[in-house]
Amino acid sequence: MNADSKAKSLLSFRLGLASLAAVVMALVAVGYTGSAFAYAPDDPAVPYHCWQTNEDGTFVIQTGEDGSQNLVPCEINTGDHAWMLTSSALVLMMTPAGLAIFYGGLARQKNAVNTLHMVFITTGVIGIQFVLWGYSLAFGPDAGGYGFIGTLDWAGLQNVLHDVPSSQYAITIPHTTFMVFQMMFAIITPALIVASVAERMKFSAFIIFIVIWATFVYDFAAHWTWQIAVPDNYGMNPGYCGFGWTGCLGSLDFAGGTVIHITSGWSGLVIALMLGRRLGYGKVPMEPHNISLVVLGAALLWVGWFGFNAGSAGAAATNAGSAFVATQIATGMAAVTWALISWAHTGRPSTIGAASGAVAGLVAITPASGFVSPMSAIIIGIIASIVCYAAVAFKNKRKWDDALDTWGVHGVGGLAGAILTGIFAEKRFTSWGDNGLAFGNPAQLYENAVGAFAALAWAMGLTAVIIKIMDVVWPGGIRVTPKEEEVGLDLAQHGERAYVTE
């Protein structure tokens, strides 16, 4: 090719790029300057979203310049939207920062990177799973009208609009904002299980496990507890009660004590028992390698948990404030209680104990946070530390190698919190809540107990099946070899070390 041809080709290439850029910019401009109300009444996303209506219940219609008939979305409250975006960021911080550092500090030095990496990678893997099918299964229209699991109508976030509120979930913020807030809950739940598989599960097997577990355990439990549909399940199932089956029963879980902590904690116990003890367990020291990281991780969890609990109000509402207060009070009380118990039991006030107590308080107050008074929060904090401390002591006596105490803190703490919610809940804090046993409604204790134990049984049973099948089909099983375990998973699985001193 001669110089003129090359010059012409280069000019054509540049003109083509310029034209493409112009087209892209024009499309962007249309996206920003076009009508925000470009949703026709027959749009497939319409039944799932909130639209302004006239006094007779018919939709308000806006006529476009081209004569098109478009619906007008319900108004988005900027204050609520800002709070929910902030809460989403706070809950996200809890996993790749708070939980990763907390667990990394609790692990032995030779396994610190592996432990941290398992938590960190969960943030990406489950974030994608939730977009592709998890959100639809957990919060989408019910499959069959039984309140058991959702359909795939929202898979890939189809029919989930970015500029219109949901018709049922947090109706003053865009639907995608509610979705991303819930994504952060879906992410942290399987990440909590890392504490039970730490220092002995293959990294590759863990990645596949969390995808399967999130789909068949978390998404089901979330749907049972939190799913809401319009009457008759968007017209598909006449007589549908409008909620997941435990929601219809009346079980209360403000921010995930059942959905998150019971499922992960009791699943963790099953995995720990099925994997077996670490080499040398009970014979060689297996102390946390960095207490500073443990405390820093616990502090990040504590801060992020305000988004976790107060954000579950779905708006910058009064029950967000009461949940915030209850969270702080229960957590502080639990940290102090655990430290005092540890001091009395061992003769020394344990720093790790205080951090563990704080997390136990956070776990137990989670289902109750939007329903209880400050004084009830104090009681919950005290009880949480007592039962979780006892569970950890029991586990150690039985030589169950739940390495970093997922079961003792999250499983038992979540169960205690669910039961205590059924005792101390007060309808005056959240309108869709109810009074508990201590306030004249003993049925609430029964309803919460059914919801909690149903999630517990489902999580343990499904987890056992998943682990058994994976261990059979996975080459060499899902546990690392004894040699790899002896060397440490940081080098054996990742070729990296937490600390390089030479």
C-alpha positions in Angstrom: 0.0 0.0 0.0 1.4 3.4 -1.1 1.6 6.5 1.1 -1.6 8.0 -0.4 -3.6 4.9 0.2 -2.3 4.7 3.8 -3.2 8.3 4.3 -6.7 7.7 2.9 -7.2 4.6 5.0 -6.1 6.5 8.1 -8.4 9.3 7.3 -11.3 7.0 6.8 -10.5 5.2 10.0 -10.5 8.5 11.9 -13.7 9.6 10.2 -15.3 6.3 11.2 -14.3 6.8 14.8 -15.6 10.3 14.8 -18.9 9.2 13.3 -19.2 6.4 15.9 -18.4 8.8 18.7 -21.0 11.2 17.4 -23.6 8.4 17.3 -22.7 7.3 20.9 -22.8 10.9 22.1 -26.2 11.4 20.5 -27.6 8.3 22.1 -26.2 9.5 25.5 -27.8 12.9 24.9 -31.1 11.3 24.1 -30.8 9.2 27.3 -30.3 12.3 29.4 -32.5 14.8 27.7 -35.4 12.6 26.6 -38.6 12.1 28.5 -38.1 10.3 31.9 -41.6 8.9 31.5 -41.2 6.8 28.4 -43.1 3.8 29.7 -46.2 2.8 27.8 -49.1 1.1 29.7 -48.3 -2.2 28.0 -44.6 -2.2 28.9 -43.8 -5.6 30.6 -42.2 -3.8 33.6 -45.3 -1.8 34.4 -47.0 -4.4 36.8 -43.9 -4.4 39.0 -43.5 -0.7 39.5 -45.2 2.3 41.0 -47.1 4.8 38.8 -49.1 7.9 39.6 -52.9 7.4 39.5 -56.0 9.5 39.2 -58.7 9.6 41.9 -60.6 6.8 40.2 -57.5 4.6 40.3 -56.6 4.9 36.6 -53.1 5.7 35.6 -52.0 9.3 35.0 -51.1 9.5 31.3 -48.6 11.9 29.8 -48.8 12.5 26.1 -45.4 12.8 24.4 -44.6 15.2 21.5 -44.9 12.2 19.1 -48.4 11.5 20.5 -47.2 8.5 22.5 -49.1 7.7 25.7 -46.8 7.2 28.7 -47.2 6.5 32.4 -45.9 8.9 35.1 -43.7 7.2 37.7 -44.3 7.7 41.4 -42.2 10.4 42.9 -38.7 9.5 44.1 -37.7 11.0 47.4 -34.2 12.3 47.2 -33.5 12.0 50.9 -34.6 8.4 51.0 -32.6 7.7 47.9 -29.5 9.2 49.3 -29.8 7.3 52.5 -30.3 3.9 50.7 -27.3 4.5 48.5 -25.3 5.3 51.6 -26.6 2.3 53.4 -25.7 0.1 50.4 -22.1 1.3 50.5 -21.9 0.8 54.2 -23.1 -2.8 53.9 -20.7 -3.4 51.0 -17.8 -2.2 53.2 -18.7 -5.0 55.7 -17.6 -7.8 53.4 -14.4 -7.0 51.5 -13.1 -4.7 54.3 -14.7 -5.5 57.7 -15.3 -9.3 57.4 -12.2 -10.0 55.3 -9.9 -8.2 57.8 -11.7 -9.7 60.8 -11.4 -13.3 59.6 -7.9 -12.7 58.2 -6.8 -11.6 61.6 -8.4 -14.6 63.3 -6.7 -17.1 61.0 -3.2 -18.4 61.4 -0.5 -16.4 59.6 0.1 -19.1 56.9 -3.6 -19.0 56.0 -4.4 -15.3 56.3 -4.3 -14.5 52.6 -6.5 -17.4 51.7 -9.0 -16.5 54.3 -9.1 -12.9 53.2 -9.3 -13.8 49.6 -12.3 -16.1 50.1 -14.2 -13.3 51.6 -13.0 -10.8 49.0 -13.8 -12.9 46.0 -17.3 -13.6 47.3 -18.1 -9.9 46.8 -17.6 -10.3 43.1 -19.0 -13.8 42.5 -22.3 -13.3 44.4 -22.7 -9.8 43.1 -22.9 -11.3 39.6 -25.0 -14.3 40.7 -27.5 -11.9 42.3 -27.9 -9.8 39.1 -28.2 -12.8 36.8 -30.8 -14.8 38.8 -30.5 -14.3 42.5 -32.6 -11.1 42.8 -35.3 -12.6 40.7 -35.5 -15.8 42.8 -35.4 -14.0 46.1 -37.6 -10.9 45.4 -39.4 -11.5 42.1 -42.9 -12.7 41.5 -43.7 -16.0 43.3 -43.4 -19.2 41.3 -46.7 -21.0 41.8 -48.2 -18.9 44.5 -46.8 -20.8 47.4 -44.4 -18.2 48.8 -41.5 -20.6 48.4 -39.3 -19.3 45.6 -39.5 -16.6 42.9 -39.6 -16.9 39.1 -37.0 -15.8 36.6 -39.1 -12.9 35.4 -36.4 -10.5 36.7 -33.4 -12.5 35.7 -30.6 -10.2 34.4 -32.6 -7.4 36.0 -35.0 -7.4 33.1 -38.2 -5.5 34.2 -36.2 -3.9 37.0 -36.3 -0.1 36.3 -33.6 2.4 37.2 -35.8 5.5 37.4 -39.1 4.1 38.8 -39.9 2.8 42.2 -41.0 -0.8 42.8 -44.7 -1.2 43.5 -43.9 -3.0 46.7 -40.3 -2.6 47.9 -39.2 0.8 49.2 -41.6 2.7 47.0 -39.8 6.1 47.3 -36.5 5.0 45.7 -35.7 3.6 42.3 -36.1 -0.2 42.0 -32.5 -0.7 41.1 -31.4 1.1 44.3 -33.4 -1.4 46.4 -31.9 -4.2 44.4 -28.3 -3.1 45.0 -29.0 -2.7 48.7 -30.3 -6.3 48.8 -27.3 -7.4 46.8 -25.0 -6.4 49.6 -26.9 -8.8 52.0 -26.7 -11.6 49.5 -22.9 -11.0 49.3 -22.1 -11.1 53.0 -24.2 -14.2 53.8 -22.0 -16.8 52.1 -18.9 -14.9 53.0 -19.8 -15.5 56.7 -19.3 -19.2 56.0 -15.6 -18.7 55.3 -15.1 -18.9 59.1 -16.2 -22.5 59.1 -14.1 -23.7 56.0 -11.0 -21.6 56.9 -7.6 -23.3 56.5 -8.8 -26.5 54.9 -11.1 -26.1 51.9 -9.9 -25.8 48.3 -10.4 -22.2 46.9 -11.8 -23.5 43.6 -14.4 -25.6 45.4 -15.3 -22.7 47.6 -16.2 -20.5 44.6 -18.5 -23.1 43.1 -20.0 -23.9 46.6 -21.0 -20.3 47.3 -22.8 -20.0 43.9 -24.8 -23.1 44.6 -25.4 -22.3 48.2 -26.6 -18.7 47.5 -29.0 -20.0 44.9 -30.6 -22.9 46.9 -30.3 -21.7 50.5 -30.1 -17.9 50.6 -32.4 -17.1 47.8 -35.1 -19.4 49.1 -34.9 -18.1 52.7 -35.0 -14.5 51.5 -38.1 -15.2 49.4 -39.9 -16.9 52.3 -39.2 -14.0 54.6 -39.1 -10.8 52.5 -40.9 -11.3 49.2 -43.9 -9.1 48.6 -46.2 -9.1 45.6 -49.3 -7.2 44.5 -52.7 -9.0 45.1 -53.0 -12.3 43.4 -49.2 -12.4 42.7 -49.4 -9.9 39.8 -52.5 -11.6 38.5 -51.0 -15.1 38.3 -52.3 -16.7 41.5 -55.7 -15.7 42.8 -55.9 -15.6 46.5 -52.1 -15.4 47.0 -51.4 -13.9 50.4 -48.9 -11.4 49.1 -45.8 -12.5 50.9 -43.4 -15.4 51.2 -44.8 -18.2 53.3 -43.1 -17.2 56.6 -44.1 -13.6 55.9 -47.7 -14.7 55.5 -47.3 -16.6 58.8 -46.3 -13.3 60.5 -42.6 -14.0 61.2 -40.7 -10.8 61.7 -37.1 -10.3 60.5 -36.2 -6.6 60.2 -32.7 -6.9 58.7 -31.8 -10.6 58.3 -31.3 -12.5 61.5 -33.0 -15.5 60.0 -32.2 -14.9 56.3 -28.5 -14.2 56.8 -27.2 -15.3 60.2 -29.2 -18.5 60.9 -28.7 -19.8 57.4 -24.9 -19.0 57.3 -24.2 -20.0 60.9 -25.9 -23.4 60.9 -24.7 -24.2 57.4 -21.2 -23.4 58.7 -21.5 -26.0 61.4 -22.6 -28.6 58.9 -19.6 -27.9 56.7 -17.1 -27.8 59.6 -18.3 -31.2 60.8 -18.3 -32.7 57.2 -14.8 -31.4 56.4 -13.4 -32.6 59.6 -10.9 -31.0 62.0 -7.8 -29.2 60.9 -4.5 -31.1 61.2 -3.3 -30.8 64.8 -6.5 -29.4 66.1 -6.4 -29.5 69.9 -2.8 -30.5 69.9 -1.0 -27.5 68.4 -1.7 -23.8 69.0 -4.1 -22.2 66.5 -4.3 -18.7 67.9 -5.3 -15.7 65.8 -2.2 -14.3 64.2 -3.1 -10.6 64.4 -5.4 -9.1 67.1 -5.1 -5.6 65.7 -6.7 -6.8 62.4 -9.4 -8.5 64.4 -10.3 -5.3 66.2 -10.1 -3.2 63.1 -12.4 -5.7 61.2 -14.9 -5.7 64.1 -14.9 -1.9 64.1 -15.6 -1.8 60.3 -18.4 -4.3 60.8 -19.8 -2.2 63.6 -19.9 0.9 61.5 -21.2 -0.9 58.4 -24.0 -2.5 60.4 -25.8 0.8 60.7 -26.4 0.6 57.0 -27.3 -3.1 57.5 -30.0 -2.5 60.1 -31.1 1.2 59.8 -31.0 0.9 56.0 -33.5 -2.0 56.2 -36.1 0.6 56.9 -36.0 1.2 53.2 -36.2 5.0 53.7 -34.8 7.8 55.8 -37.7 7.2 58.2 -38.3 7.2 61.9 -37.8 3.4 62.2 -34.4 3.9 60.6 -33.5 6.0 63.5 -34.8 3.6 66.1 -33.0 0.7 64.4 -29.8 2.7 64.5 -30.2 3.4 68.2 -31.1 -0.2 69.0 -28.1 -1.5 67.1 -25.6 0.7 68.9 -27.0 -0.1 72.3 -27.2 -3.9 71.9 -23.7 -4.0 70.4 -22.1 -2.0 73.1 -23.9 -4.0 75.8 -22.9 -7.3 74.2 -19.2 -6.3 73.9 -19.1 -5.3 77.6 -21.0 -8.5 78.7 -18.7 -10.8 76.7 -15.6 -9.1 78.1 -16.9 -9.5 81.7 -17.8 -13.1 81.1 -14.4 -13.8 79.7 -12.7 -12.0 82.5 -14.6 -14.0 85.1 -14.0 -17.3 83.3 -10.3 -17.0 82.4 -9.1 -14.3 84.8 -8.3 -11.9 81.9 -10.4 -9.5 79.8 -10.0 -10.8 76.3 -9.6 -8.3 73.5 -10.8 -10.9 70.9 -13.6 -11.7 73.3 -14.8 -8.1 73.3 -14.7 -8.0 69.5 -16.6 -11.3 69.3 -19.1 -10.0 71.8 -19.7 -6.9 69.7 -20.3 -9.1 66.6 -22.7 -11.3 68.6 -24.6 -8.2 69.7 -24.8 -7.0 66.1 -26.1 -10.4 64.9 -28.7 -10.7 67.6 -30.1 -7.2 67.2 -30.4 -7.6 63.5 -33.9 -9.2 63.3 -35.2 -7.0 66.1 -33.6 -3.7 65.3 -36.6 -1.9 63.8 -39.0 -3.4 66.3 -37.5 -2.9 69.8 -37.0 -0.2 72.4 -33.5 0.9 73.7 -34.2 -1.0 77.0 -35.1 -4.2 75.1 -31.9 -3.7 73.0 -29.9 -3.8 76.3 -31.5 -7.1 77.3 -30.9 -8.5 73.8 -27.2 -7.5 74.0 -26.8 -9.2 77.3 -28.5 -12.4 76.3 -26.7 -12.5 73.0 -23.3 -12.5 74.7 -24.3 -15.1 77.2 -25.7 -17.7 74.7 -23.0 -17.1 72.1 -20.2 -17.4 74.7 -21.8 -20.6 75.9 -22.1 -21.9 72.4 -18.4 -21.3 71.6 -17.4 -23.0 74.9 -19.7 -26.0 74.1 -18.3 -26.2 70.6 -14.7 -26.2 71.9 -15.6 -28.9 74.5 -17.1 -31.1 71.7 -14.0 -30.4 69.5 -16.1 -29.1 66.6 -13.6 -27.3 64.4 -15.7 -24.3 63.4 -12.4 -22.5 63.0 -13.5 -18.9 63.4 -16.9 -19.4 65.1 -19.5 -18.9 62.4 -21.9 -21.2 64.3 -21.2 -20.0 67.8 -21.6 -16.3 66.9 -23.8 -16.1 63.8 -25.8 -19.3 64.0 -26.6 -19.2 67.7 -26.7 -15.4 67.8 -29.1 -15.2 64.9 -31.4 -17.8 66.4 -31.4 -16.0 69.8 -32.2 -12.7 68.0 -35.1 -14.2 66.1 -36.6 -15.7 69.3 -36.0 -12.5 71.2 -37.7 -10.5 68.5 -40.8 -12.6 69.0 -40.6 -11.5 72.7 -39.7 -7.9 72.7 -41.1 -6.5 69.4 -43.4 -3.5 69.6 -45.6 -2.3 66.7 -45.1 1.3 67.7 -41.7 1.4 66.1 -42.6 -0.1 62.7 -46.1 -0.1 61.4 -45.8 -3.4 59.5 -44.4 -5.1 62.6 -46.4 -6.5 65.6 -46.1 -6.7 69.4 -44.2 -9.6 70.9 -44.9 -11.9 73.9 -43.7 -9.3 76.4 -46.3 -6.9 75.0 -49.3 -9.1 75.0 -49.0 -11.1 71.8 -47.6 -14.6 72.5 -48.4 -15.7 68.9 -45.5 -13.6 67.7 -43.0 -15.8 69.5 -44.5 -18.9 67.8 -44.4 -17.3 64.4 -40.8 -16.2 64.8 -39.8 -19.6 66.1 -41.3 -21.3 63.1 -39.6 -19.0 60.6 -36.2 -19.4 62.4 -36.3 -23.1 62.7 -37.6 -23.6 59.1 -34.6 -21.6 57.8 -32.3 -23.5 60.1 -33.5 -26.9 58.9 -33.5 -25.9 55.3 -30.0 -24.5 55.5 -28.5 -27.5 57.3 -30.2 -30.1 55.0 -29.3 -28.4 51.7 -25.8 -27.6 52.8 -25.2 -31.2 53.7 -26.4 -32.4 50.3 -24.4 -29.8 48.4 -21.1 -30.6 50.3 -21.7 -34.4 49.9 -22.2 -34.2 46.2 -19.4 -31.7 45.6 -16.9 -33.8 47.6 -17.8 -36.8 45.5 -17.5 -35.1 42.1 -14.7 -32.7 42.8 -11.3 -34.1 41.7 -9.5 -35.2 44.9 -12.4 -34.0 47.1 -13.0 -30.4 48.3 -10.5 -30.5 51.1 -6.8 -29.6 50.5 -4.2 -32.3 50.9 -2.5 -32.8 54.2 0.8 -31.4 52.7 -1.0 -28.3 51.5 -2.6 -27.8 54.9 0.8 -28.2 56.6 2.5 -25.7 54.3 -0.4 -23.3 54.6 -3.1 -22.3 52.0 -1.5 -18.9 51.3 1.4 -20.6 49.5 -0.3 -23.8 48.5 -3.4 -22.2 46.9 -2.2 -18.7 46.0 1.6 -18.6 46.0 1.5 -15.5 48.2 2.3 -14.7 51.8 0.6 -12.3 54.2 3.9 -10.8 55.4 7.2 -10.7 53.5 10.0 -9.9 55.9 13.1 -10.5 53.7 
